[in-house]
Amino acid sequence: MVLTWVDYLVIGGYLLAITAFGSYFARFQKTTRDYFLTGRSVPWWAICFTIVATETSTLTFISVPATAYGADMTFLQLVFGYVIGRLLVSGLFIPAYFRGDLVTSYELLQRRFGPTVKNLSAIIFLITRSLADGIRLFATALVISVVTHVPVTWAVVVIGAAMIVYTVRGGASAVIWTDVVQLFVYLAGAAVVFASLLALIPGGWPEVLRAGSAAGKFRVFDFSTTLARPYTFWAGVIGGISITLSTHGTDQFLVQRLLAARSPREASRGLVLSGLLVLLQFVLFLLIGVMLFTYYQHAPLPRALARNDELLPTFIVTALSHGAAGFIVAAIVAAALSPSINAMAATTVNDFYAKYYRLDADERTLMRVSRIWTVIWGVVQIGVAIAAQWMRQSVLDAGLAVLSYASGSVLGAFLLGTLAPSITEGQAFAGMLAGLAVMTMVWGWSPLAFTWYIFIGASTTVAVAWLAHTVSPSRPMHG
């Protein structure tokens, strides 16, 4: 089957509608505080939904089912760590963020340590987020390419352009409120896939249970101690906690959502409840993977797959009816359009431009520069997505690995800043450099799974900073 004009109408209509909806918020963007933090007006339930939509992407929609199809449901062990990590973020970081009038998470490091630690952390965020979200954009374009036969590069450009347009115009408000809408769109899309598979599989749900159980697809726990496997109980829980502390506690992409809440209590409530929703969501996508496995026991794959990530797009284009296929593709696009470029512009303008280049910039200038940098970071991510076509690794593992490589050092700095008042800027900076050095060796020469990366980087940063403090104790200059 090939997509018809009905499917293209659904996909194109969705892109136009969500771009127009995001652009609507341009009328509310009077200052950079509006542009980056929505005037701190977002209720807890919207915080919950935007967090789920932000951390859910096309990687989730296509790669999590592919994980269950190729292996089992041990990925859930990582999600258990996500839930625990949210509780820790609520207790450790959210109170600190709301004690100051902050625009970015890295300003907390500026106040506690000084510019050196803050600048290094912000630079790490800008680099790793560009790479990770470029891979995320590529994953979406891959789906579009499989189902429409449009070249991946052109799909990247079209989706990236839509992302840039509504983010530049509507700012953080556009990102957050389109996230809320798109959460329901892609969950509805997942529900359509689930129901379609159930109707197409001979024997229905009992056959899914039989085939999945016989193949070991429902296994959740793996208590082995092999450090090279990413989804064991120990790597999953410890890694999931570390990833969440880093992404939700220090990464401006997600911290920006928390800072947009009306109060720290509403930020915490939205964050914690998002953990339950994320858990249920991943269960749904893993079940879809088991159902795809069962379906293709009865129906041969229409073509050889270069990677399992192509499995769900192939099912969509070959097995679903017209209209339904277009809706699912639109849902996959919805999962991708939670851009980080507004958060990256906030970091660039607040942590660098306004502090080092134009200290006297007025609000009009800051708004203009903020929009320019939003475009620049969007173009950078488009470039990364185009280059990612030559990557052979699973896009899910690649996206998480890129985020994990250097984020441990940043998490270590935040932990030191929050829990160790005697550590100085120089000691924290030395710890961060050590964490990056160790992670470079782990990345290049170690078989360790990526789920350990942030834990190792953060632990090294904290340990070296404490060692430096023990050898040469001195009073901190900031905080």
N, C-alpha and C positions, 0 to 999 in steps of 0.2 A: 504494500500500500504506500502511496505517496500522499503528502498533505495536499488538500484542495484549497480553493479560495476561501472556504468557510474557516478552515484552520488558520490561514494567514490573516484573515479578518479579525479573528479572536486575538491572535498574538499581537498584531499591529495595534488593534484597538486598546488592548491592555497597556502597551507601552505608551501610547499617546495619553491615555486616561491618567496613568500614574505620574507621568511627567507634568501634565496640567494640574493635577492635585498637589504635587509638591511645589510647583511654581506659585500656587495660590498663596502660599505663606510669605511670599516676598513682601506683601503689604505690611507685615508685622515686623520687618527687620529694619529698625531705626538705628540701632547701635550694635557694636560688636558683641555686647553682652546678650542682646536678643539673637544675634546671628549664631553665636556659639552655645548659649545656654538657655534659650527660649524664655529668658526672664524668670527662670526657675518657677515655672507654672505647671509642670506636668504631674498629674495625679499618679498614685502608686500603681494602679492597674495598668496604666499606659507604660509606666516604667517596666513593669513585669513583661508586657508584650513586646516592647521594643528591645529589651535585653535578649529575649528568646529569638526574636527575628534577627538581631544583630549577630549572634553567635551561630545561627543556623544559616546555611548557605547552600548553594548548589552542591558543594562538597557533601553536605548531609544528604541532600535529596538523591544524589546518584551514587555516592561512594559508600554510605552506610549500608544500603541494601546490597551493594556489591560485596561488602565485607561478609555479610551473613551468607550470601550466595556461595562465596568461595571458601568460607570457613564455618563460623558459628556465631553465637551471640556474646562472646566474651568481651566484645567492645563495651558492653554495659558496665563492666567493672570500672572503666574510666569515668563513666557517667556518675557512678556512686561517689567517686572522688569530687566530681563537679558539685554535687549537692552539699557535701561536707565543706568544701572550700567556700561556698557562699556564706555559710554561717560564720566562718572565720573572717571573711571580708567585712561582714556586717559589724563584727565586734572590734576588729583591728583598725580598719581604714576609714570607713564612712564617718565616724565621729570626728576624725582628724580633718577630713575634707570640709566638713561643715563648720569647723571652728574658725576658718579663715574665709575671706572673700576671694575664692580661687576661681580661675577660668580653666586651668589645666592641672592635671595631677602632678606635673613636674614642678609646679610652683611650691608644692609642699616640701620638696627636696631643697629648693632654693632657700626657703625660710629655715630649714633645719640645718643644712650643711653649707650652702653657698652655691656659686655658679658652676663650679667644676663638675660636681656630681650631677647637678640638674642638667647641664648641657649634654653630658655623655648619655644620660638616660633618655633625654629627648631625641638625640640623634639616633640611638638604637631603635627607638619607637618608629621614627620616620623611615628608617631603612627596612626593618623587618616587616612593618605593616605594608609598605609598598610592595615588597616581594610576596607576602602571604596573600594580600588581596588582589594582586595581579594574577596569582595562581587561581584564586577564587573566580575571577572574571573569566579566565581561560576555561574553567570547568563549565561555566554557563555557555560560553561560545561553542564548546565541544558538543553539548547537547543540541544546540540550535543547528550546528553543522550536520550532525548525524540525521536529524529528522527533516531538515530542509534541503540538504546538500549544498547550502551556501558555504563558501570557504570560511574556515575558522577566523581568519584575519578580518574579514568583513563583518562577521558576527560580533567579534570583539569591538570593532569600531562603532557599530550601531548601538550596542548595549552600553558601552562606555560613554558615548555621546549623550544618551538619555540620562545616565547617572550624573554626568557633569551638569547638564542643563538644570535639572530640578534642584540639585544641591547648591549650585551657585546662586540661584534665585531665592530659594526658600530657606537656606541655612539649616541649622539643627532642627528647627520645627518641622521642616519638610521631611528630613530624615526620620525623625522619631514618629511622626504621625503616618507617614507612608509605611513605616515598619509595622505599625499597628494594623493597617489595612492588609498589608502583604502577608502577615502571619496567618490570617484567616484564609487568604487566597491559596497559599501553598499547602496548608493543612487540608483544605477542601480538595486540592489536587491529589494529595496523598490518599485521601479517603476514596476518591474516584478510582485510583490505581488499585487500592485494596479490594474494593467491591468488584471491579472488573476482573481481577485475577480470581477472586472467589467464584465468579460466575463461569469463568473459562476452564478452571481446573476440573477434570472429571472426578467426581466424588466429593468435591467441595472441601470444606474444612477438615473432615475426617481424613481425607487423603493428604492434606497438608501436614497434619499431625503424624500420620503414618510415615510418609516419606522423609519429613524433617527429623523425626525421632530415629529412624533407621540410619540416617546419614550423620547423626550427632549434631544437627544444626541448632538444637535448643540448649546446648551446653552454655552456661553463663559463667561458671567459676572455673578458673585454672590456677591452682595453688603451687604450680611449679616455680622454681627459683631461678629459672633461666633468664639472665638479664638482657639477652638479645631479643626476647619476645616482647612486643609492646603491650599486649593485652593479657597479662597475668594478673592475679589478684593484687599482688604487691605493686607492680608497675602501674596498674590501673588506678588503684586508690591513692597511692602516694603521688603518682604523676597527675591524676585528676585534681587533687587538692592543690598541687603546685601550679598547674596550668591555670586554675581558677583564681588563685591568689594573684597570679601575674596578670591575667587578662582582665579580670573584673576588679582587681584591687589597685593596679598600677597603670595599665594600658589606657591611654587617653581615649581610645576608640570606645571603650565601654564605660570608663569612669565619667566621660562626658554625659552619658545617659543618667548616671546617678546624680551628677551635679545639677542636672536640669529638674530634679524633683523639688517639690514644695518644701520638704523638710528632711532631716536625716532619718526620721522614723518612717516616712513614706518611701524613701530610697531603700531602706533595709527591708521593708515589707515587700516591695516589688521584687527586690533581688532574691530573697529567700523563696518566695512563691514561684519565681521563674525556674528554680531548681526542680520542683515537682513537675512543672509543665515540660521542661526539657527531658526529664526521665521518661515521661509518658510518650513524648514525641519520638525519642530514639527507639523505644520498644516498638512503636508503630513501623518505623522505617526498617528495623531489623526483621520484623515479621514479613514485611513486603519482600525482603531478600529471600527468606525461606520459601515464600509463596512463588517467587520467580524460579527458584531451584526446582520446586515441585512441578510447576507449569512446564518447564523445559525437560522434564523427565518424560512428558507425554507429547510434546511438540518440539521438533528439532529446531535448533537455532537457525534463523534464516541466512546467517553469514558468520564467518569466523570473526571473532572480536580481537582487536589489538590489545585491549585491556578490559577488565571486568567493569570499569567505569562506564563503558558503552552499553552495558546490559539493559538498564532501564530505558534509556532513549530508544534502543532497538525495539523493545517490547511496545513502547508507545506508538512508534511509527508503523509497526507491522501487525499489531493485534487490536488496537483500539479503533473505535468508530470515528468518522470525521466529526469535527466539533469538539468531541471529548479529547482527541489528541491535541488539538490546538489549545484547549483549556489547560491541559497538563503542562505543555510547554510554557504557557504563560505563568503557571504556578512555579515552574523551575526558574523562570526569569525573576519572579517575585522573590524567591529565596536568595537571589544574587544581589538584588538592588537594595542593599543596606550599606551604603558607601561609607568609607572611613575618611574620605577626602576633606570633609568639614572639620573633623577632629585633627587631621594633619595640618590643615591651615591654621587652626587655633593654636597648635603648638608652635608652628613656624612664626606666626605673628606675635603671640604673647611672650614666647620664651626666647625669641631671637630678634626679630625686627624691631619691636617696641623697646627692647632692653639695650640693644647694641647699635642699631642703625639709625632709628628715628625716635629718640627719647621724647621729642616734643610733638610727635604726630597727633593731629586732631582726629576726632571721631570719623569725620568724612574720609580722611586719608586712610585710616585703619580699615574702614569698611571696604574701600576700593582695593587695598592691598590684600585683604582677606579673600575677596572674590577671585583676585588674580591667582593667589596661591591655591585656591580650591581647584581652579582649572589646571594649574601646573601639575598638582599631584594626581589629578585624574588622567592627564596625558601620560605621566610616568607609569601608572598602573596599566594603562592600555598597552604601553610598550612592553612591560613585563609579561602581560597576558599573551601577546603575540610571540614573544620569545619562548614561552612555556610550551609551545607546540612540540618542541623537540625533547621534552622531558619524558622519561620512560617510567618513572616511579608513579605509584598510586597518587592521585591528586589529593586525596584525604591525608595520607601520611606526609606528603610533601608540604602541604599547607601547614599542618601542625608542627612539622619539624622545623620549618623556617621560623615560625613564631617562637619556638622553644630554644633555638640556638643561643641567642643573646639575652633573652628575657630573664633568665635566672639571675644575672648580675643586677638588673634593675630591681627585681623583687628583693634581692638581698639588701640593696640600698634602702628600700622602703622599710624593710623589717628593722634594719639598724636605726633608721630615723625615727621609727615609731616605738621601738622596744629598748633601745640602748642609748640613753641620753648622754653617756660619757664618751661615745665614739665621735671623733673629729672628722672634718671634711677630708683631710689627707688620708686618714686611715680607711674611711669608706671608699675613697677613690682607688686606693691600693687594692682593696678587696675586690672592687669591680674589675680592675684590670686583671687580677689573678683569676677571677671567675671566667672572664673572656678567654684567657690563655688556656685554662683547663678545658673549656668547652671546645676550643679550636682543636685541641689534641683528641678529645673524645669524638668530635665530628669526623675528623680525618682518619683516625687510626683505630678507633674502638668499635666493636660490634654492638655496643649498648643500644637498646631501643630508644627512640626519641622521647618516649614517655618519662625517661629518667633525666632528660636534659635540664629542665628548669630546676629540679630539685638539686642536681649536682652544681649547677651554676650558682644558685642562691646559697647553698651550703658552703661552697668555696669562698664566696664573697664575705659571708658572715664570719667564717673561721679565720680568714686572713686578716680581716679588719680587727677582730678581737686579739689575734696574735700580735699585730702591730701595736695595739693599745697596751697590751701586757708588756711588750718590750720597751715602748716609749709612751707612757701615759701622759696625757695632757688634757686640758679642759677644752671642750668644744667652743668654737667661736660663734655658733649660731644656735637658734632654738631657745 
